[in-house]
């Protein structure tokens, strides 16, 4: 049998050697690639471990930063609440006694001095409220009300309030209300008055010669909506162009000499701008250094029809309710000055007043006497007002006693604090320093539901 060349042993061996070499090369190549892949995989594992370690470290850092921020926020809240209480408590005595003093027979000079005490106390209270307002704004807790009121009447009252300061400085002060703005609107009159008052107060403060003019216009957008524009012009110092942009930042004034010469915290304009923002508006500033300024506040409002002014009638009604019988009143208040202020305010009524110097005395008093109304101070020794209220409400439930209205008498005015007082069983609150007309209205509201 014949063999072809390809079938020779030599050919088979060469083929075998080629295949063996190819297999060895393939194995070497595969081994090399496997090692490369293993090396890359090890690097990826290390990078993943490093990344996880970095993430854990960053997470820990962020957690620490969050804890620090929360602690700082809590510390600020505690500080503000404490400051509010510590300032409002003596202010209640100062303003309360000054208000009571104005109800007595005084000479013109004495009336002027009493008015100065009230004005100075209100100024201090305004500074405190500015700081608290800023805190509320930062926490998103500042609420805007929507109430009907006479816009023209608001500006008439505002003119009366600030005209004396302008007369003292010898400058012209005028508020010009356009005919379209002489109507009723729905907005927040307290916050609007705060914004307008801040702009006017600043204008008068920084104007030594010339005038402060306020132009009020109302652009009607629909039958129900309008845009209120309040432009305050002054011929005062003016503001450098490079200072205008930062004026609405908290605690910012044109320069340090302003605070020394004119006073103020630098909060008013910042708060006013943010209030305007909450009312879908803004504050715009135009000024030329040495020639004066124009601050324009714009807010969106709701148009409404005139409503009868019931304020005077409400006060008469409150006085009638309080004076209709000899109500049994419990005053739980540890501060003797505040006790005296309270008694001075209600001296015109024939009421049966029991005074408790702390929360435990208040609890004990309710065990022996059925009161018609309880005023409960919050910060008292031995047992505070919150714990005393809880104890009284618990006893009410156990003995099926009638519900006696409890009013928080407090210098703590933060939103979460008031909510806490309501949650533990109080019916309403009075913020210190207490105003007599507010006291009468809150008393009457509470007593009107008492048998």
C-alpha positions as CSV (number, residue, x, y, z in Angstrom):
1,X,0.0,0.0,0.0
2,X,1.4,3.4,-1.0
3,X,1.7,6.3,1.6
4,X,1.1,10.0,0.6
5,X,3.7,12.5,1.8
6,X,1.3,13.9,4.3
7,X,1.0,10.6,5.9
8,X,4.8,10.4,6.6
9,X,6.0,10.1,10.2
10,X,8.0,13.3,9.7
11,X,4.9,15.3,8.7
12,X,2.9,14.0,11.6
13,X,5.7,14.9,14.0
14,X,5.9,18.4,12.6
15,X,2.2,18.8,12.9
16,X,2.3,17.5,16.4
17,X,5.1,19.9,17.3
18,X,3.3,22.9,15.8
19,X,0.1,22.0,17.6
20,X,2.0,21.5,20.9
21,X,3.8,24.8,20.5
22,X,0.5,26.5,19.6
23,X,-1.1,25.0,22.7
24,X,1.8,26.1,24.9
25,X,1.6,29.6,23.5
26,X,-2.2,29.7,24.0
27,X,-1.7,28.4,27.5
28,X,0.9,31.0,28.2
29,X,-1.2,33.7,26.7
30,X,-4.2,32.5,28.7
31,X,-2.1,32.4,31.8
32,X,-0.8,35.9,31.2
33,X,-4.3,37.3,30.6
34,X,-5.6,35.5,33.6
35,X,-2.9,37.0,35.7
36,X,-3.6,40.5,34.2
37,X,-7.3,39.9,34.9
38,X,-6.5,38.8,38.5
39,X,-4.3,41.8,39.0
40,X,-7.0,44.2,37.7
41,X,-9.6,42.4,39.8
42,X,-7.4,42.8,42.9
43,X,-7.0,46.5,42.1
44,X,-10.8,46.9,41.7
45,X,-11.4,45.1,45.0
46,X,-8.9,47.4,46.7
47,X,-10.5,50.4,45.1
48,X,-13.9,49.2,46.2
49,X,-12.6,48.7,49.7
50,X,-10.9,52.2,49.7
51,X,-14.1,53.7,48.3
52,X,-16.2,52.0,51.0
53,X,-13.8,53.2,53.6
54,X,-14.0,56.7,52.2
55,X,-17.8,56.6,52.1
56,X,-17.9,55.4,55.7
57,X,-15.6,58.1,56.8
58,X,-17.5,60.8,54.9
59,X,-20.8,59.4,56.2
60,X,-19.4,59.5,59.7
61,X,-18.2,63.1,59.1
62,X,-21.6,64.1,57.8
63,X,-23.3,62.4,60.7
64,X,-21.1,64.3,63.1
65,X,-21.8,67.6,61.2
66,X,-25.5,66.9,61.3
67,X,-25.3,66.2,65.1
68,X,-23.4,69.4,65.6
69,X,-25.9,71.4,63.4
70,X,-28.8,69.9,65.3
71,X,-27.2,70.7,68.6
72,X,-26.5,74.2,67.5
73,X,-30.1,74.7,66.3
74,X,-31.4,73.3,69.6
75,X,-29.0,75.5,71.6
76,X,-30.2,78.5,69.6
77,X,-33.9,77.6,70.2
78,X,-33.2,77.2,73.9
79,X,-31.3,80.5,74.0
80,X,-34.0,82.4,72.1
81,X,-36.8,80.9,74.3
82,X,-34.8,81.8,77.5
83,X,-33.9,85.3,76.2
84,X,-37.6,85.9,75.4
85,X,-38.7,84.8,78.8
86,X,-36.0,86.7,80.7
87,X,-36.6,90.0,78.8
88,X,-40.4,89.7,78.6
89,X,-40.9,89.1,82.3
90,X,-39.4,92.4,83.6
91,X,-40.9,94.2,80.5
92,X,-44.3,93.0,81.7
93,X,-43.7,94.9,84.9
94,X,-42.3,98.0,83.2
95,X,-45.0,98.3,80.5
96,X,-47.8,97.1,82.7
97,X,-47.2,99.6,85.5
98,X,-46.6,102.4,83.0
99,X,-49.9,101.6,81.3
100,X,-51.6,101.5,84.7
101,X,-50.0,104.8,85.6
102,X,-51.5,106.5,82.6
103,X,-55.0,105.6,83.9
104,X,-54.3,107.7,87.0
105,X,-54.5,111.5,87.5
106,X,-51.2,112.9,86.2
107,X,-49.9,116.3,85.3
108,X,-48.9,116.9,81.6
109,X,-45.2,116.4,82.5
110,X,-46.0,113.1,84.3
111,X,-48.0,111.9,81.4
112,X,-45.1,112.7,79.1
113,X,-42.7,110.8,81.3
114,X,-45.1,107.8,81.5
115,X,-45.4,107.9,77.7
116,X,-41.6,107.8,77.4
117,X,-41.4,104.8,79.6
118,X,-44.0,103.0,77.4
119,X,-42.3,104.1,74.2
120,X,-38.9,102.9,75.4
121,X,-40.3,99.6,76.6
122,X,-42.1,99.0,73.3
123,X,-38.8,99.8,71.5
124,X,-37.0,97.1,73.5
125,X,-39.9,94.7,72.8
126,X,-39.6,95.5,69.1
127,X,-35.9,94.5,69.1
128,X,-36.8,91.3,70.8
129,X,-39.6,90.5,68.4
130,X,-37.2,91.2,65.4
131,X,-34.8,88.6,66.7
132,X,-37.6,86.1,67.3
133,X,-39.1,86.8,63.8
134,X,-35.8,86.2,62.2
135,X,-35.6,82.8,63.9
136,X,-39.1,81.9,62.8
137,X,-38.3,82.9,59.2
138,X,-35.2,80.8,59.2
139,X,-37.2,77.8,60.6
140,X,-40.0,78.4,58.1
141,X,-42.4,79.0,61.0
142,X,-43.5,82.6,60.3
143,X,-47.1,82.5,59.3
144,X,-49.0,85.2,57.3
145,X,-52.7,85.8,58.2
146,X,-55.4,86.9,55.8
147,X,-57.7,89.3,57.6
148,X,-60.0,92.1,56.3
149,X,-59.0,95.7,57.2
150,X,-59.3,99.3,56.1
151,X,-56.1,100.1,54.3
152,X,-56.5,103.9,54.5
153,X,-57.1,103.7,58.2
154,X,-53.9,101.7,58.6
155,X,-51.9,104.5,57.0
156,X,-53.7,107.2,58.9
157,X,-52.7,105.4,62.2
158,X,-49.2,104.9,60.9
159,X,-48.9,108.7,60.1
160,X,-50.0,109.5,63.6
161,X,-47.5,107.1,65.1
162,X,-44.4,108.5,63.3
163,X,-45.3,112.2,62.8
164,X,-44.0,113.1,66.3
165,X,-40.6,111.7,65.4
166,X,-40.5,113.7,62.2
167,X,-41.6,116.9,64.0
168,X,-38.8,116.4,66.6
169,X,-36.2,116.3,63.8
170,X,-37.8,119.2,61.9
171,X,-38.5,117.3,58.7
172,X,-41.6,117.0,56.6
173,X,-43.4,113.7,56.9
174,X,-46.4,112.9,54.6
175,X,-48.3,109.8,53.6
176,X,-50.1,110.1,50.3
177,X,-52.7,107.4,49.7
178,X,-53.9,107.2,46.1
179,X,-57.7,107.1,45.7
180,X,-57.7,103.5,44.5
181,X,-56.0,102.4,47.8
182,X,-58.6,104.0,50.0
183,X,-60.5,100.8,50.5
184,X,-60.6,97.5,52.4
185,X,-58.3,94.6,51.6
186,X,-57.5,91.2,53.0
187,X,-53.9,90.7,54.0
188,X,-51.9,90.5,57.3
189,X,-52.3,94.0,58.9
190,X,-49.8,93.3,61.7
191,X,-47.1,92.2,59.3
192,X,-47.9,94.9,56.8
193,X,-47.7,97.6,59.5
194,X,-44.4,96.0,60.6
195,X,-42.9,96.4,57.1
196,X,-44.2,99.9,56.6
197,X,-43.1,101.0,60.1
198,X,-39.6,99.7,59.5
199,X,-39.2,101.6,56.2
200,X,-40.6,104.8,57.6
201,X,-38.6,104.5,60.8
202,X,-35.4,104.0,58.9
203,X,-36.2,106.9,56.5
204,X,-36.8,109.3,59.4
205,X,-33.8,108.0,61.3
206,X,-31.4,108.8,58.4
207,X,-32.9,112.1,57.3
208,X,-31.8,115.2,59.0
209,X,-33.0,117.8,56.5
210,X,-35.8,117.7,54.0
211,X,-38.6,115.2,54.0
212,X,-39.9,111.7,54.1
213,X,-42.8,111.1,51.7
214,X,-44.8,107.8,51.4
215,X,-46.8,107.1,48.3
216,X,-49.3,104.3,48.5
217,X,-50.9,102.9,45.3
218,X,-53.0,99.8,44.6
219,X,-52.9,98.2,41.2
220,X,-56.1,96.2,40.6
221,X,-55.3,93.0,38.7
222,X,-58.7,91.3,38.9
223,X,-62.0,91.9,40.8
224,X,-60.5,90.0,43.7
225,X,-56.7,90.6,43.5
226,X,-54.4,93.6,43.6
227,X,-50.8,94.6,44.1
228,X,-50.1,97.1,46.9
229,X,-47.1,99.4,46.3
230,X,-45.6,101.4,49.1
231,X,-42.8,103.8,48.1
232,X,-40.9,105.6,50.9
233,X,-38.8,108.5,49.6
234,X,-36.4,110.4,51.8
235,X,-33.8,113.1,51.4
236,X,-31.4,111.5,53.8
237,X,-27.8,110.2,53.6
238,X,-28.3,108.0,50.6
239,X,-26.5,104.6,50.2
240,X,-23.3,103.8,48.3
241,X,-24.0,101.7,45.3
242,X,-21.8,98.9,46.5
243,X,-23.7,98.6,49.7
244,X,-27.3,98.4,48.4
245,X,-27.2,94.7,47.5
246,X,-26.3,93.5,51.0
247,X,-28.6,95.8,52.9
248,X,-31.4,93.2,53.2
249,X,-29.0,90.6,54.8
250,X,-29.5,90.0,58.6
251,X,-27.4,92.3,60.9
252,X,-26.1,94.4,57.9
253,X,-25.9,98.2,58.1
254,X,-24.1,100.6,55.7
255,X,-21.1,100.8,58.1
256,X,-20.3,100.4,61.8
257,X,-20.7,104.1,62.5
258,X,-24.4,103.8,61.6
259,X,-25.1,101.5,64.6
260,X,-23.1,103.7,66.9
261,X,-24.9,106.9,65.8
262,X,-28.4,105.8,64.9
263,X,-28.8,102.5,66.8
264,X,-30.7,99.5,65.5
265,X,-29.8,95.8,65.0
266,X,-29.7,95.7,61.2
267,X,-32.5,93.1,61.3
268,X,-35.6,95.2,60.3
269,X,-35.0,95.4,56.6
270,X,-34.0,91.8,56.3
271,X,-37.2,90.7,58.1
272,X,-39.3,93.1,56.1
273,X,-38.0,91.8,52.8
274,X,-38.7,88.2,53.9
275,X,-42.2,89.1,55.1
276,X,-42.9,90.7,51.7
277,X,-41.7,87.5,50.1
278,X,-44.2,85.5,52.2
279,X,-46.9,87.9,50.9
280,X,-45.8,87.2,47.3
281,X,-43.9,90.6,47.1
282,X,-40.5,92.1,47.5
283,X,-38.6,95.2,48.5
284,X,-36.7,97.3,45.9
285,X,-34.0,99.9,46.8
286,X,-33.0,102.9,44.7
287,X,-30.5,105.3,46.2
288,X,-27.9,107.9,45.4
289,X,-25.3,108.6,48.0
290,X,-25.8,112.1,49.5
291,X,-29.2,112.6,47.7
292,X,-31.6,110.2,49.4
293,X,-33.3,106.9,48.8
294,X,-36.5,105.2,47.8
295,X,-37.5,101.9,49.3
296,X,-40.5,100.3,47.6
297,X,-42.4,97.4,49.2
298,X,-44.8,95.5,47.0
299,X,-47.2,92.8,48.3
300,X,-50.1,90.9,46.7
301,X,-53.5,91.5,48.4
302,X,-57.1,90.3,48.2
303,X,-59.8,93.0,47.5
304,X,-62.8,93.0,49.8
305,X,-65.8,95.1,50.8
306,X,-65.8,97.3,53.9
307,X,-66.7,95.7,57.2
308,X,-68.1,97.5,60.2
309,X,-65.4,98.2,62.8
310,X,-66.3,96.2,65.9
311,X,-63.2,96.9,68.0
312,X,-64.8,99.4,70.3
313,X,-68.0,97.4,70.6
314,X,-65.9,94.3,71.3
315,X,-64.1,96.1,74.2
316,X,-67.4,97.3,75.6
317,X,-68.7,93.7,75.3
318,X,-65.6,92.3,77.0
319,X,-66.0,94.8,79.9
320,X,-69.7,93.9,80.2
321,X,-68.9,90.1,80.4
322,X,-66.2,90.5,83.0
323,X,-68.3,92.9,85.1
324,X,-71.5,90.9,85.1
325,X,-70.7,88.9,88.2
326,X,-68.1,88.3,90.9
327,X,-66.1,85.7,89.1
328,X,-63.7,83.5,91.0
329,X,-60.2,83.9,89.5
330,X,-57.1,82.0,90.3
331,X,-53.8,83.8,89.4
332,X,-50.8,81.4,89.5
333,X,-47.8,83.8,89.2
334,X,-44.6,83.8,91.3
335,X,-43.4,87.3,90.3
336,X,-44.8,89.9,92.7
337,X,-44.5,92.7,90.1
338,X,-46.6,90.7,87.7
339,X,-49.2,90.0,90.4
340,X,-49.4,93.7,91.0
341,X,-49.8,94.6,87.3
342,X,-52.6,92.0,87.0
343,X,-54.5,93.4,90.0
344,X,-54.0,97.0,88.7
345,X,-55.4,96.0,85.3
346,X,-58.6,94.4,86.7
347,X,-59.2,96.7,89.7
348,X,-62.3,98.2,88.1
349,X,-64.1,94.9,88.4
350,X,-65.5,93.3,91.6
351,X,-63.7,89.9,91.3
352,X,-62.8,87.2,93.8
353,X,-59.0,86.9,93.2
354,X,-56.9,84.1,94.7
355,X,-53.1,84.3,94.1
356,X,-50.9,81.2,94.0
357,X,-47.1,81.7,94.2
358,X,-46.2,78.4,92.4
359,X,-47.8,75.5,90.6
360,X,-48.3,73.4,93.7
361,X,-50.2,76.2,95.4
362,X,-52.4,76.4,92.3
363,X,-53.1,72.7,92.4
364,X,-53.9,72.9,96.1
365,X,-56.2,75.9,95.5
366,X,-58.3,73.9,92.9
367,X,-58.8,71.2,95.5
368,X,-60.8,73.5,97.8
369,X,-62.3,76.1,95.4
370,X,-64.2,75.9,92.2
371,X,-62.8,78.7,90.0
372,X,-64.3,80.2,87.0
373,X,-61.0,81.0,85.3
374,X,-57.3,80.2,86.0
375,X,-54.3,82.3,84.8
376,X,-51.3,80.0,84.8
377,X,-47.8,81.3,84.6
378,X,-45.4,78.8,83.0
379,X,-42.1,79.3,84.7
380,X,-42.7,78.9,88.4
381,X,-40.8,77.2,91.2
382,X,-41.6,73.8,92.8
383,X,-44.2,72.9,90.1
384,X,-44.3,74.7,86.8
385,X,-47.4,75.8,84.9
386,X,-47.4,72.8,82.5
387,X,-47.2,70.2,85.2
388,X,-49.7,72.1,87.3
389,X,-52.2,72.1,84.4
390,X,-51.6,68.4,83.7
391,X,-52.4,67.7,87.4
392,X,-55.5,69.8,87.4
393,X,-56.8,68.3,84.2
394,X,-56.1,64.8,85.5
395,X,-58.1,65.6,88.7
396,X,-60.9,67.1,86.5
397,X,-61.2,63.7,84.8
398,X,-61.0,61.6,87.9
399,X,-63.6,63.6,89.9
400,X,-65.7,64.5,86.8
401,X,-65.3,68.2,87.7
402,X,-66.4,71.0,85.3
403,X,-63.9,72.3,82.8
404,X,-62.3,75.5,84.1
405,X,-60.6,77.5,81.4
406,X,-56.8,77.8,82.0
407,X,-55.0,80.6,80.2
408,X,-51.2,80.4,79.9
409,X,-49.7,83.6,81.2
410,X,-46.3,83.4,79.6
411,X,-43.2,85.1,78.3
412,X,-42.6,82.1,76.1
413,X,-44.0,82.9,72.7
414,X,-42.4,80.4,70.3
415,X,-44.8,78.5,68.1
416,X,-43.9,75.1,69.5
417,X,-44.2,76.4,73.1
418,X,-47.7,77.6,72.6
419,X,-48.6,74.3,70.9
420,X,-47.3,72.5,74.0
421,X,-49.5,74.5,76.4
422,X,-52.6,73.8,74.3
423,X,-51.7,70.1,74.2
424,X,-51.5,69.7,78.0
425,X,-54.9,71.2,78.5
426,X,-54.7,75.0,78.5
427,X,-57.3,76.8,76.5
428,X,-55.5,80.0,75.4
429,X,-52.5,82.1,76.2
430,X,-51.5,85.7,77.0
431,X,-48.1,86.8,75.9
432,X,-46.0,88.9,78.3
433,X,-45.8,91.9,78.4
434,X,-49.6,91.8,78.8
435,X,-51.7,94.6,77.3
436,X,-54.9,95.5,79.2
437,X,-57.2,95.5,76.2
438,X,-55.9,92.1,75.1
439,X,-56.3,90.8,78.7
440,X,-59.9,91.9,78.8
441,X,-60.7,90.3,75.4
442,X,-59.2,87.0,76.3
443,X,-60.8,87.0,79.7
444,X,-64.2,87.7,78.2
445,X,-63.8,85.0,75.6
446,X,-63.0,82.5,78.3
447,X,-65.7,83.6,80.8
448,X,-68.4,83.7,78.1
449,X,-68.5,80.0,78.1
450,X,-68.6,79.6,81.9
451,X,-71.9,78.9,83.6
